[in-house]
Amino acid sequence: MSEQGFFLETPGRNACRLTTGWLLLALASLVIAGMFTLLIVMSRTPGVQEIFPWVDFFHTALVVHVDLTVLVWFLAFAGVLWSFNGNERYVTMAWTAFALCVGGTAVITLSPFLGAGNPLMNNYVPVLQDPVFLAGLGLFGIGFTVLALHGLLYSRAVGMTMSGEGALRFGLSTAQLIGLLAVLALLASWYGMPAAAEGRAFYELLFWGAGHTIQFTHVQLMLVTWLWLATASGAIPKMTPRTALILFALGALPALATPYFYLAHEVGSAGHILGLTWLMKVGGGLAALPMALLILLSVFSTRSPPETTRPERNALLFSILLFGVGGVIGFLISGSNVTIPAHYHGSIVAVTLAYMGITYHLLPRLGFRKPIGKWVARQPAIYGSGQLMHVLGLAWSGGYGVQRKTAGSEQGLKTIQEIAGMGIMGLGGMIAIIGGILFLVIVFKAMWPRTKEQ
C-alpha cells in the first residue's frame, strides 16, 4: 500500500487482542439487540403477549434495544479504533475499561429480566427508571470514560513528520478529546439540573448536552474510516496529510464550544437547549462535506476495485450517500414529525456503514479470515439501499405531518401520500434488517475457527 495513503499499521499482539475484544462486544450488542427486536414483536402478538409477565414490556424492551444499537454499538466500535491505535502501554487500564463496559452491557441487557421497568423514551439514551438498569448504564459510562482517557494518554503518537497515518491518529485523538468533553457535559447537566425536573424531563436534560456533543466523536471516527476505506479500496484521497489534519481540526472545533452553552445558559433554558441543537446542526458536517467531495473525486477517477476490496468501496460510497441525505433532511425539519428520525437515521446509519466496511478490512489484520465473495460485496449495498428507502420514506411522511414516536392507529395515516411514505419506510426497514443480518453472518463466519478439513 502506498505510503501516501491513509491507513494505520497493525499494532502489537496485545493491542490486537484488545481490539478483537471490543469488536466482539460491538457485534454482541447488535446480536442481543436483534433478540430484543424479536421479543418486542412477540410482546405485541396476540396469544403470545400474555406469556410476558412484565408491564409494558414493549417499551421496556425497546429501551434496551435502542441503547444497545445506538450507545453500546457506537462506543464499543470507538474502542475498536482506539485500541487498534494503542501503543500497548498501561494495558491493565485498557482492559479495565473493556471489562467495565462488558459488565455494564450485561447488566443493561439482563435488567428487564431482573424486574427493571418504568421505561422512559427520552432522547439519546432512553432509560428504565430502575436501580439495576441505571447501575449498568453507569458502569458502561465509567468504562467509556476510562477508555477515552487511556486512548488520549497512551495512543501511538501522531509523529513529527506528517503522514497519512499521523493524520488518522490525530483524528482519533480529537474523537477521544470530544468523548471526554461529552462526559463532562453529562456531569455538568447533572450538577446544574433544575430542581423541578423529574421523570422523562430529568433524563431528557441529563443527556441533552452529552448526546449532542458525542455526535462529533462519531463523525470524527467516521471521517477516519472514510479515508482508511478509500485507501484500502485503491482510491487514495487526493489530499495531503496536512489537509486531512486541518479538516479533522475543523470537525472538532464546534464541539469545543460546548462549555460555552453551560457557562452562558442554565441547564434546561432555551439558550442551552437550542444552542446545543444549533451547534450540532451547523457544525456536524463542517469537515465531512469537503472530505466527502475529495474522496469521491478520487473514487470516480480510479478504476473499479478488485473483488477483494469491493466491500470496502461499497460501504464507503453508501456511507457518504446516507450521511449526505441525512444532512440535507436535517435542514428540512419543521415541527415534531418523522422528518427528525429521518435525519438522524441517515447520519447514524452512515457511521454504521463505515464501521461495517472497516470491519471487513480489519478482520485479516486481527488474525481472522478476509471475508470475500459476491454477497460480501453486496451486503453494504443491501443494507444501505434499505436504509435509504427507510430514511426517504420517513422524510416524505414528515412532509405531510406524520408525528414521531407513534405507531399503528396513533399515526393517524389518512392520505395516500402518508400511507405510501410509511409503506416505503417499512419496506426499506425490512431490507435493511436483511442486510444487517447478512453482515453478522459474514463476520462471524470469518471469525469462526477453521476445522482441519478447511
Contacts in CASP RR format, 6 or more apart in sequence:
PFRMAT RR
TARGET T0000
AUTHOR 0000-0000-0000
METHOD contacts of the structure
MODEL  1
MSEQGFFLETPGRNACRLTTGWLLLALASLVIAGMFTLLIVMSRTPGVQE
IFPWVDFFHTALVVHVDLTVLVWFLAFAGVLWSFNGNERYVTMAWTAFAL
CVGGTAVITLSPFLGAGNPLMNNYVPVLQDPVFLAGLGLFGIGFTVLALH
GLLYSRAVGMTMSGEGALRFGLSTAQLIGLLAVLALLASWYGMPAAAEGR
AFYELLFWGAGHTIQFTHVQLMLVTWLWLATASGAIPKMTPRTALILFAL
GALPALATPYFYLAHEVGSAGHILGLTWLMKVGGGLAALPMALLILLSVF
STRSPPETTRPERNALLFSILLFGVGGVIGFLISGSNVTIPAHYHGSIVA
VTLAYMGITYHLLPRLGFRKPIGKWVARQPAIYGSGQLMHVLGLAWSGGY
GVQRKTAGSEQGLKTIQEIAGMGIMGLGGMIAIIGGILFLVIVFKAMWPR
TKEQ
1 7 0 8 1.000
1 231 0 8 1.000
1 232 0 8 1.000
2 231 0 8 1.000
2 236 0 8 1.000
3 163 0 8 1.000
4 164 0 8 1.000
4 236 0 8 1.000
5 164 0 8 1.000
5 231 0 8 1.000
5 236 0 8 1.000
5 237 0 8 1.000
6 164 0 8 1.000
6 165 0 8 1.000
6 167 0 8 1.000
6 168 0 8 1.000
6 227 0 8 1.000
6 228 0 8 1.000
6 230 0 8 1.000
6 231 0 8 1.000
6 236 0 8 1.000
6 237 0 8 1.000
6 241 0 8 1.000
6 244 0 8 1.000
7 164 0 8 1.000
7 165 0 8 1.000
7 168 0 8 1.000
7 228 0 8 1.000
7 231 0 8 1.000
7 232 0 8 1.000
8 84 0 8 1.000
8 85 0 8 1.000
8 165 0 8 1.000
8 168 0 8 1.000
8 169 0 8 1.000
8 228 0 8 1.000
9 165 0 8 1.000
10 16 0 8 1.000
10 84 0 8 1.000
10 365 0 8 1.000
11 19 0 8 1.000
11 84 0 8 1.000
11 85 0 8 1.000
11 86 0 8 1.000
11 87 0 8 1.000
11 88 0 8 1.000
11 156 0 8 1.000
12 88 0 8 1.000
14 88 0 8 1.000
14 91 0 8 1.000
15 83 0 8 1.000
15 84 0 8 1.000
15 86 0 8 1.000
15 87 0 8 1.000
15 88 0 8 1.000
16 84 0 8 1.000
16 365 0 8 1.000
16 366 0 8 1.000
16 367 0 8 1.000
18 83 0 8 1.000
18 91 0 8 1.000
18 94 0 8 1.000
18 95 0 8 1.000
18 98 0 8 1.000
19 79 0 8 1.000
19 80 0 8 1.000
19 83 0 8 1.000
19 84 0 8 1.000
19 362 0 8 1.000
19 366 0 8 1.000
20 366 0 8 1.000
21 98 0 8 1.000
22 76 0 8 1.000
22 77 0 8 1.000
22 79 0 8 1.000
22 80 0 8 1.000
22 83 0 8 1.000
22 98 0 8 1.000
23 76 0 8 1.000
23 77 0 8 1.000
23 80 0 8 1.000
23 359 0 8 1.000
23 362 0 8 1.000
23 366 0 8 1.000
25 72 0 8 1.000
25 76 0 8 1.000
25 98 0 8 1.000
25 101 0 8 1.000
25 102 0 8 1.000
25 105 0 8 1.000
26 72 0 8 1.000
26 73 0 8 1.000
26 76 0 8 1.000
26 77 0 8 1.000
26 80 0 8 1.000
26 355 0 8 1.000
27 440 0 8 1.000
27 443 0 8 1.000
27 444 0 8 1.000
28 105 0 8 1.000
29 68 0 8 1.000
29 69 0 8 1.000
29 72 0 8 1.000
29 73 0 8 1.000
29 76 0 8 1.000
29 105 0 8 1.000
30 68 0 8 1.000
30 69 0 8 1.000
30 73 0 8 1.000
30 436 0 8 1.000
30 440 0 8 1.000
31 440 0 8 1.000
32 68 0 8 1.000
32 109 0 8 1.000
33 64 0 8 1.000
33 65 0 8 1.000
33 68 0 8 1.000
33 69 0 8 1.000
33 73 0 8 1.000
34 65 0 8 1.000
36 61 0 8 1.000
36 62 0 8 1.000
36 64 0 8 1.000
36 65 0 8 1.000
36 68 0 8 1.000
37 65 0 8 1.000
39 52 0 8 1.000
39 57 0 8 1.000
39 61 0 8 1.000
40 58 0 8 1.000
40 61 0 8 1.000
40 62 0 8 1.000
40 65 0 8 1.000
42 48 0 8 1.000
42 49 0 8 1.000
42 51 0 8 1.000
42 52 0 8 1.000
43 49 0 8 1.000
43 52 0 8 1.000
43 57 0 8 1.000
43 58 0 8 1.000
43 61 0 8 1.000
44 58 0 8 1.000
54 60 0 8 1.000
54 112 0 8 1.000
54 115 0 8 1.000
54 117 0 8 1.000
55 117 0 8 1.000
56 117 0 8 1.000
56 119 0 8 1.000
57 112 0 8 1.000
59 119 0 8 1.000
59 121 0 8 1.000
60 112 0 8 1.000
60 116 0 8 1.000
60 117 0 8 1.000
60 119 0 8 1.000
60 128 0 8 1.000
61 112 0 8 1.000
62 119 0 8 1.000
62 121 0 8 1.000
62 126 0 8 1.000
63 119 0 8 1.000
63 120 0 8 1.000
63 121 0 8 1.000
63 126 0 8 1.000
63 127 0 8 1.000
63 128 0 8 1.000
64 108 0 8 1.000
64 109 0 8 1.000
64 111 0 8 1.000
64 112 0 8 1.000
64 128 0 8 1.000
66 126 0 8 1.000
67 108 0 8 1.000
67 125 0 8 1.000
67 126 0 8 1.000
67 137 0 8 1.000
68 105 0 8 1.000
68 108 0 8 1.000
68 109 0 8 1.000
70 124 0 8 1.000
70 125 0 8 1.000
70 348 0 8 1.000
71 125 0 8 1.000
71 140 0 8 1.000
72 101 0 8 1.000
72 105 0 8 1.000
72 108 0 8 1.000
72 140 0 8 1.000
73 352 0 8 1.000
74 218 0 8 1.000
74 348 0 8 1.000
74 351 0 8 1.000
75 101 0 8 1.000
75 140 0 8 1.000
75 144 0 8 1.000
75 147 0 8 1.000
76 101 0 8 1.000
76 105 0 8 1.000
77 221 0 8 1.000
77 355 0 8 1.000
78 144 0 8 1.000
78 147 0 8 1.000
78 148 0 8 1.000
78 175 0 8 1.000
78 217 0 8 1.000
78 221 0 8 1.000
79 147 0 8 1.000
80 355 0 8 1.000
80 362 0 8 1.000
81 172 0 8 1.000
81 175 0 8 1.000
81 221 0 8 1.000
81 224 0 8 1.000
81 225 0 8 1.000
81 358 0 8 1.000
82 147 0 8 1.000
82 148 0 8 1.000
82 151 0 8 1.000
82 155 0 8 1.000
82 172 0 8 1.000
82 175 0 8 1.000
82 176 0 8 1.000
83 94 0 8 1.000
84 362 0 8 1.000
85 151 0 8 1.000
85 155 0 8 1.000
85 156 0 8 1.000
85 168 0 8 1.000
85 169 0 8 1.000
85 172 0 8 1.000
86 94 0 8 1.000
86 151 0 8 1.000
86 154 0 8 1.000
86 155 0 8 1.000
86 156 0 8 1.000
87 154 0 8 1.000
87 155 0 8 1.000
87 156 0 8 1.000
87 157 0 8 1.000
89 154 0 8 1.000
90 150 0 8 1.000
90 153 0 8 1.000
90 154 0 8 1.000
93 146 0 8 1.000
93 150 0 8 1.000
93 154 0 8 1.000
94 147 0 8 1.000
94 150 0 8 1.000
94 151 0 8 1.000
94 154 0 8 1.000
96 143 0 8 1.000
96 146 0 8 1.000
97 143 0 8 1.000
97 144 0 8 1.000
97 146 0 8 1.000
97 147 0 8 1.000
97 150 0 8 1.000
98 143 0 8 1.000
98 147 0 8 1.000
100 139 0 8 1.000
100 140 0 8 1.000
100 141 0 8 1.000
100 142 0 8 1.000
100 143 0 8 1.000
100 146 0 8 1.000
101 139 0 8 1.000
101 140 0 8 1.000
101 141 0 8 1.000
101 143 0 8 1.000
101 144 0 8 1.000
101 147 0 8 1.000
103 136 0 8 1.000
103 139 0 8 1.000
103 140 0 8 1.000
104 136 0 8 1.000
104 137 0 8 1.000
104 138 0 8 1.000
104 139 0 8 1.000
104 140 0 8 1.000
105 140 0 8 1.000
107 132 0 8 1.000
107 133 0 8 1.000
107 135 0 8 1.000
107 136 0 8 1.000
107 139 0 8 1.000
108 133 0 8 1.000
108 136 0 8 1.000
108 137 0 8 1.000
108 140 0 8 1.000
110 132 0 8 1.000
111 117 0 8 1.000
111 128 0 8 1.000
111 130 0 8 1.000
111 132 0 8 1.000
111 133 0 8 1.000
111 136 0 8 1.000
112 128 0 8 1.000
114 132 0 8 1.000
115 130 0 8 1.000
115 132 0 8 1.000
116 128 0 8 1.000
116 130 0 8 1.000
116 132 0 8 1.000
116 133 0 8 1.000
117 128 0 8 1.000
117 129 0 8 1.000
117 130 0 8 1.000
117 133 0 8 1.000
118 128 0 8 1.000
118 129 0 8 1.000
118 130 0 8 1.000
119 126 0 8 1.000
119 127 0 8 1.000
119 128 0 8 1.000
119 129 0 8 1.000
120 126 0 8 1.000
120 127 0 8 1.000
120 128 0 8 1.000
120 129 0 8 1.000
120 199 0 8 1.000
120 200 0 8 1.000
120 203 0 8 1.000
121 200 0 8 1.000
121 405 0 8 1.000
122 200 0 8 1.000
122 203 0 8 1.000
122 204 0 8 1.000
122 207 0 8 1.000
123 204 0 8 1.000
123 207 0 8 1.000
123 208 0 8 1.000
123 211 0 8 1.000
124 207 0 8 1.000
124 208 0 8 1.000
124 210 0 8 1.000
124 211 0 8 1.000
125 137 0 8 1.000
125 203 0 8 1.000
125 207 0 8 1.000
125 211 0 8 1.000
126 203 0 8 1.000
127 133 0 8 1.000
127 134 0 8 1.000
127 137 0 8 1.000
127 203 0 8 1.000
128 134 0 8 1.000
129 199 0 8 1.000
141 183 0 8 1.000
144 179 0 8 1.000
144 183 0 8 1.000
145 180 0 8 1.000
145 183 0 8 1.000
148 176 0 8 1.000
148 179 0 8 1.000
148 180 0 8 1.000
148 183 0 8 1.000
149 176 0 8 1.000
149 180 0 8 1.000
151 173 0 8 1.000
151 176 0 8 1.000
152 173 0 8 1.000
152 176 0 8 1.000
152 177 0 8 1.000
152 180 0 8 1.000
155 169 0 8 1.000
155 172 0 8 1.000
155 173 0 8 1.000
155 176 0 8 1.000
156 169 0 8 1.000
157 169 0 8 1.000
158 166 0 8 1.000
158 167 0 8 1.000
158 169 0 8 1.000
158 170 0 8 1.000
158 173 0 8 1.000
159 166 0 8 1.000
159 169 0 8 1.000
162 241 0 8 1.000
162 242 0 8 1.000
162 245 0 8 1.000
163 241 0 8 1.000
164 227 0 8 1.000
164 241 0 8 1.000
164 244 0 8 1.000
166 241 0 8 1.000
166 245 0 8 1.000
167 227 0 8 1.000
167 241 0 8 1.000
167 242 0 8 1.000
167 244 0 8 1.000
167 245 0 8 1.000
167 248 0 8 1.000
168 224 0 8 1.000
168 227 0 8 1.000
168 228 0 8 1.000
168 244 0 8 1.000
170 245 0 8 1.000
170 248 0 8 1.000
170 249 0 8 1.000
171 220 0 8 1.000
171 223 0 8 1.000
171 224 0 8 1.000
171 245 0 8 1.000
171 248 0 8 1.000
171 252 0 8 1.000
172 220 0 8 1.000
172 221 0 8 1.000
172 224 0 8 1.000
174 220 0 8 1.000
174 248 0 8 1.000
174 249 0 8 1.000
174 251 0 8 1.000
174 252 0 8 1.000
175 216 0 8 1.000
175 217 0 8 1.000
175 220 0 8 1.000
175 221 0 8 1.000
175 224 0 8 1.000
176 217 0 8 1.000
177 252 0 8 1.000
178 213 0 8 1.000
178 214 0 8 1.000
178 216 0 8 1.000
178 217 0 8 1.000
178 220 0 8 1.000
178 252 0 8 1.000
178 255 0 8 1.000
179 213 0 8 1.000
179 214 0 8 1.000
179 217 0 8 1.000
181 213 0 8 1.000
181 255 0 8 1.000
181 256 0 8 1.000
181 258 0 8 1.000
181 259 0 8 1.000
182 209 0 8 1.000
182 210 0 8 1.000
182 211 0 8 1.000
182 213 0 8 1.000
182 214 0 8 1.000
182 217 0 8 1.000
182 258 0 8 1.000
183 210 0 8 1.000
184 259 0 8 1.000
185 209 0 8 1.000
185 210 0 8 1.000
185 211 0 8 1.000
185 213 0 8 1.000
185 258 0 8 1.000
185 262 0 8 1.000
186 206 0 8 1.000
186 207 0 8 1.000
186 209 0 8 1.000
186 210 0 8 1.000
188 262 0 8 1.000
188 267 0 8 1.000
189 205 0 8 1.000
189 206 0 8 1.000
189 207 0 8 1.000
189 208 0 8 1.000
189 209 0 8 1.000
189 210 0 8 1.000
189 262 0 8 1.000
189 267 0 8 1.000
190 206 0 8 1.000
192 266 0 8 1.000
192 267 0 8 1.000
193 202 0 8 1.000
193 205 0 8 1.000
193 206 0 8 1.000
193 267 0 8 1.000
194 205 0 8 1.000
194 266 0 8 1.000
194 267 0 8 1.000
194 268 0 8 1.000
197 205 0 8 1.000
197 268 0 8 1.000
205 267 0 8 1.000
205 268 0 8 1.000
208 268 0 8 1.000
208 272 0 8 1.000
208 273 0 8 1.000
208 276 0 8 1.000
209 258 0 8 1.000
209 261 0 8 1.000
209 276 0 8 1.000
212 258 0 8 1.000
212 276 0 8 1.000
212 277 0 8 1.000
212 279 0 8 1.000
212 280 0 8 1.000
213 255 0 8 1.000
213 258 0 8 1.000
213 276 0 8 1.000
215 280 0 8 1.000
215 284 0 8 1.000
215 347 0 8 1.000
216 251 0 8 1.000
216 252 0 8 1.000
216 254 0 8 1.000
216 255 0 8 1.000
216 280 0 8 1.000
216 284 0 8 1.000
217 255 0 8 1.000
218 348 0 8 1.000
218 351 0 8 1.000
219 251 0 8 1.000
219 284 0 8 1.000
219 285 0 8 1.000
219 287 0 8 1.000
219 288 0 8 1.000
219 351 0 8 1.000
220 248 0 8 1.000
220 251 0 8 1.000
220 252 0 8 1.000
221 351 0 8 1.000
221 354 0 8 1.000
222 288 0 8 1.000
222 319 0 8 1.000
222 323 0 8 1.000
222 350 0 8 1.000
222 351 0 8 1.000
222 354 0 8 1.000
223 247 0 8 1.000
223 248 0 8 1.000
223 251 0 8 1.000
223 287 0 8 1.000
223 288 0 8 1.000
223 291 0 8 1.000
225 319 0 8 1.000
225 354 0 8 1.000
225 355 0 8 1.000
225 357 0 8 1.000
225 358 0 8 1.000
226 291 0 8 1.000
226 292 0 8 1.000
226 295 0 8 1.000
226 316 0 8 1.000
226 319 0 8 1.000
226 320 0 8 1.000
226 354 0 8 1.000
227 237 0 8 1.000
227 244 0 8 1.000
227 291 0 8 1.000
227 295 0 8 1.000
228 358 0 8 1.000
228 361 0 8 1.000
229 312 0 8 1.000
229 313 0 8 1.000
229 315 0 8 1.000
229 316 0 8 1.000
229 319 0 8 1.000
229 354 0 8 1.000
229 357 0 8 1.000
229 358 0 8 1.000
229 361 0 8 1.000
230 236 0 8 1.000
230 237 0 8 1.000
230 295 0 8 1.000
230 298 0 8 1.000
230 299 0 8 1.000
230 316 0 8 1.000
231 237 0 8 1.000
232 309 0 8 1.000
232 312 0 8 1.000
232 361 0 8 1.000
233 299 0 8 1.000
233 305 0 8 1.000
233 309 0 8 1.000
233 310 0 8 1.000
233 312 0 8 1.000
233 313 0 8 1.000
233 316 0 8 1.000
234 302 0 8 1.000
234 305 0 8 1.000
234 309 0 8 1.000
235 295 0 8 1.000
235 298 0 8 1.000
235 299 0 8 1.000
235 301 0 8 1.000
235 302 0 8 1.000
235 305 0 8 1.000
235 313 0 8 1.000
236 298 0 8 1.000
237 244 0 8 1.000
237 291 0 8 1.000
237 294 0 8 1.000
237 295 0 8 1.000
237 298 0 8 1.000
238 294 0 8 1.000
238 297 0 8 1.000
238 298 0 8 1.000
238 301 0 8 1.000
239 247 0 8 1.000
239 291 0 8 1.000
239 294 0 8 1.000
243 294 0 8 1.000
244 291 0 8 1.000
247 287 0 8 1.000
247 290 0 8 1.000
247 291 0 8 1.000
248 287 0 8 1.000
250 286 0 8 1.000
250 287 0 8 1.000
251 283 0 8 1.000
251 284 0 8 1.000
251 285 0 8 1.000
251 286 0 8 1.000
251 287 0 8 1.000
251 288 0 8 1.000
253 286 0 8 1.000
254 279 0 8 1.000
254 280 0 8 1.000
254 282 0 8 1.000
254 283 0 8 1.000
254 284 0 8 1.000
254 286 0 8 1.000
255 279 0 8 1.000
257 279 0 8 1.000
258 276 0 8 1.000
258 279 0 8 1.000
261 271 0 8 1.000
261 272 0 8 1.000
261 275 0 8 1.000
261 276 0 8 1.000
261 279 0 8 1.000
262 272 0 8 1.000
264 271 0 8 1.000
265 271 0 8 1.000
265 272 0 8 1.000
265 275 0 8 1.000
266 272 0 8 1.000
281 330 0 8 1.000
281 331 0 8 1.000
285 327 0 8 1.000
288 323 0 8 1.000
288 324 0 8 1.000
292 320 0 8 1.000
292 323 0 8 1.000
292 324 0 8 1.000
295 316 0 8 1.000
295 320 0 8 1.000
296 320 0 8 1.000
299 313 0 8 1.000
299 316 0 8 1.000
299 317 0 8 1.000
304 310 0 8 1.000
305 312 0 8 1.000
305 313 0 8 1.000
307 372 0 8 1.000
307 373 0 8 1.000
307 377 0 8 1.000
308 370 0 8 1.000
308 372 0 8 1.000
310 376 0 8 1.000
310 377 0 8 1.000
311 357 0 8 1.000
311 360 0 8 1.000
311 371 0 8 1.000
311 376 0 8 1.000
311 377 0 8 1.000
311 379 0 8 1.000
311 380 0 8 1.000
312 357 0 8 1.000
312 358 0 8 1.000
312 360 0 8 1.000
312 361 0 8 1.000
314 377 0 8 1.000
314 378 0 8 1.000
314 379 0 8 1.000
314 380 0 8 1.000
314 381 0 8 1.000
315 353 0 8 1.000
315 354 0 8 1.000
315 356 0 8 1.000
315 357 0 8 1.000
315 358 0 8 1.000
315 360 0 8 1.000
315 380 0 8 1.000
316 354 0 8 1.000
316 357 0 8 1.000
318 353 0 8 1.000
318 380 0 8 1.000
318 381 0 8 1.000
318 383 0 8 1.000
318 384 0 8 1.000
318 385 0 8 1.000
318 388 0 8 1.000
319 350 0 8 1.000
319 351 0 8 1.000
319 353 0 8 1.000
319 354 0 8 1.000
320 350 0 8 1.000
321 350 0 8 1.000
321 384 0 8 1.000
321 388 0 8 1.000
322 346 0 8 1.000
322 347 0 8 1.000
322 349 0 8 1.000
322 350 0 8 1.000
322 353 0 8 1.000
322 384 0 8 1.000
322 387 0 8 1.000
322 388 0 8 1.000
322 391 0 8 1.000
323 346 0 8 1.000
323 347 0 8 1.000
323 350 0 8 1.000
323 351 0 8 1.000
324 346 0 8 1.000
324 350 0 8 1.000
325 346 0 8 1.000
325 388 0 8 1.000
325 391 0 8 1.000
325 392 0 8 1.000
326 342 0 8 1.000
326 343 0 8 1.000
326 344 0 8 1.000
326 345 0 8 1.000
326 346 0 8 1.000
326 347 0 8 1.000
326 350 0 8 1.000
326 391 0 8 1.000
327 343 0 8 1.000
327 346 0 8 1.000
327 347 0 8 1.000
329 339 0 8 1.000
329 342 0 8 1.000
329 343 0 8 1.000
329 346 0 8 1.000
329 391 0 8 1.000
329 395 0 8 1.000
330 339 0 8 1.000
330 343 0 8 1.000
332 339 0 8 1.000
332 343 0 8 1.000
332 395 0 8 1.000
332 399 0 8 1.000
333 339 0 8 1.000
333 340 0 8 1.000
333 343 0 8 1.000
336 403 0 8 1.000
336 404 0 8 1.000
337 397 0 8 1.000
337 398 0 8 1.000
337 399 0 8 1.000
337 401 0 8 1.000
337 402 0 8 1.000
337 403 0 8 1.000
337 404 0 8 1.000
338 394 0 8 1.000
338 395 0 8 1.000
338 397 0 8 1.000
338 398 0 8 1.000
338 401 0 8 1.000
338 402 0 8 1.000
338 403 0 8 1.000
338 404 0 8 1.000
338 425 0 8 1.000
339 394 0 8 1.000
339 395 0 8 1.000
339 398 0 8 1.000
339 399 0 8 1.000
340 404 0 8 1.000
341 394 0 8 1.000
341 404 0 8 1.000
342 391 0 8 1.000
342 392 0 8 1.000
342 393 0 8 1.000
342 394 0 8 1.000
342 395 0 8 1.000
342 398 0 8 1.000
343 395 0 8 1.000
345 387 0 8 1.000
345 390 0 8 1.000
345 391 0 8 1.000
345 394 0 8 1.000
346 387 0 8 1.000
346 391 0 8 1.000
349 384 0 8 1.000
349 387 0 8 1.000
349 391 0 8 1.000
349 432 0 8 1.000
353 380 0 8 1.000
353 383 0 8 1.000
353 384 0 8 1.000
356 379 0 8 1.000
356 380 0 8 1.000
356 383 0 8 1.000
356 439 0 8 1.000
357 380 0 8 1.000
359 443 0 8 1.000
360 370 0 8 1.000
360 371 0 8 1.000
360 376 0 8 1.000
360 442 0 8 1.000
360 443 0 8 1.000
363 369 0 8 1.000
363 370 0 8 1.000
363 371 0 8 1.000
363 443 0 8 1.000
363 446 0 8 1.000
363 447 0 8 1.000
364 370 0 8 1.000
368 446 0 8 1.000
368 447 0 8 1.000
369 446 0 8 1.000
369 447 0 8 1.000
369 450 0 8 1.000
370 446 0 8 1.000
371 442 0 8 1.000
371 443 0 8 1.000
371 445 0 8 1.000
371 446 0 8 1.000
375 438 0 8 1.000
375 442 0 8 1.000
376 442 0 8 1.000
379 435 0 8 1.000
379 436 0 8 1.000
379 438 0 8 1.000
379 439 0 8 1.000
379 442 0 8 1.000
382 431 0 8 1.000
382 432 0 8 1.000
382 434 0 8 1.000
382 435 0 8 1.000
382 438 0 8 1.000
383 432 0 8 1.000
383 435 0 8 1.000
383 436 0 8 1.000
383 438 0 8 1.000
383 439 0 8 1.000
384 432 0 8 1.000
384 435 0 8 1.000
385 428 0 8 1.000
385 431 0 8 1.000
386 427 0 8 1.000
386 428 0 8 1.000
386 429 0 8 1.000
386 431 0 8 1.000
386 432 0 8 1.000
386 435 0 8 1.000
387 428 0 8 1.000
387 429 0 8 1.000
387 432 0 8 1.000
388 428 0 8 1.000
389 424 0 8 1.000
389 425 0 8 1.000
389 426 0 8 1.000
389 427 0 8 1.000
389 428 0 8 1.000
389 429 0 8 1.000
389 431 0 8 1.000
390 424 0 8 1.000
390 425 0 8 1.000
390 426 0 8 1.000
390 428 0 8 1.000
390 429 0 8 1.000
390 432 0 8 1.000
392 424 0 8 1.000
393 421 0 8 1.000
393 422 0 8 1.000
393 423 0 8 1.000
393 424 0 8 1.000
393 425 0 8 1.000
394 421 0 8 1.000
394 425 0 8 1.000
396 417 0 8 1.000
396 420 0 8 1.000
396 421 0 8 1.000
396 424 0 8 1.000
397 418 0 8 1.000
397 421 0 8 1.000
397 422 0 8 1.000
397 425 0 8 1.000
400 415 0 8 1.000
400 417 0 8 1.000
400 418 0 8 1.000
401 418 0 8 1.000
402 411 0 8 1.000
402 412 0 8 1.000
402 413 0 8 1.000
402 418 0 8 1.000
402 422 0 8 1.000
403 411 0 8 1.000
406 412 0 8 1.000
411 418 0 8 1.000
411 422 0 8 1.000
412 418 0 8 1.000
413 419 0 8 1.000
413 422 0 8 1.000
END
